Structures are given as C-alpha cells and as structure tokens.
C-alpha cells in the first residue's frame, strides 16, 4: 500500500515540471519528455526503496513569488524527547531534501533552480492523532544550482534555510503541515534578496 501512496505522491509533486512548456520542450519534445520520465521513475524508485534507511519520506508543493516548485525529502526521527513543557513534548528530526524551483516568468532551464538541503527540525508536539497536533521550527543549510532566478539575486550558492510550520496527522503513518520557508545567505554577500515559499507538506512513515 505504501508504494502506491509514494507513486501517487511523486506524480502529484512532479506535475508542475511535467506541465512546463519551455523552449527546450518545444525544440526537442522527445528528448525532454524522456528526461522527465526518467526523473519521475528515479524519484519514485528512490522513495519506494528507501536506500538511506529513513524513518519517513515527505513531498511538498512549493509556492513563491512568481516561482513554483516541489520538494522530495527523507526524514530521520531519533526516538527521544528533548524537553517537556506540561503536555507539550519537544522532539526533533533530520531532513535531507531535493527541491526543484521553476520560474513562472522564464521558460525552460533558464528559469530552473535545483536545490539540495540538510535541515534539523524541532517539533513541539501536543498530540499523535489529531489533525492539528504540532508546530515546527528549523534552521538548516542548502546549496542552489544558480545564484539568480527571475531577476532575484542570491549572490551565493550557499543559503540558509529557515522555516516555521504547523500540522497534524491523518493517520498513524501520514501527516501534513503548512510551512513558511525562507532561503537567504544572511548577508554573507550582497545583494541578498532571498526568497520565501509557502509549502504544503505530506509525509509518510515507512
């Protein structure tokens, strides 16, 4: 059953990339669709096979200023509670993810940014069953394939990745969260425009 869920999740996340009608698609549609089919297959097989021994896999739809994207990530949950505040428990997990950002104003590969990120996430958890059961905060690191997107200057490939989120559980194995995520280099080099995304995350426990 979990394989079916992961395949459907992969298809939903990749639909923005599949729908993109950029210059490269118009010039050589067979090559472009072949590459995208290979990417989808690789993503689905990676998520199903869990080669890194993760505890959880997640997918995210991302929406930013004139940018759309998706994220695929693995999560590792140490079985420990960092602190308790009454009925609220502070837990954490580690996330390693890949992002695909596509400008809505620039067609083709010129409007694409690929991102890899490593993020420790802290979760304030007050329930394990409800649809609204936790809040999260995180600060991590990411590497961008480009330092410019649609006129927005990042200046460095290295970026910090910060986020705030709220969420809950559909079932024992599936959860959701709404997340505000910010990428910037913290003014290591100027200009430092940064970028914000609103993400819808769905996670599945292996």
Helices and strands as residue ranges (DSSP letters): H 2-19, H 23-27, H 29-49, E 56-64, E 67-76, E 83-85, E 88-103, G 108-111, E 112-125, E 134-144, E 148-149, E 152-153, E 158-169, E 174-184, E 195-205
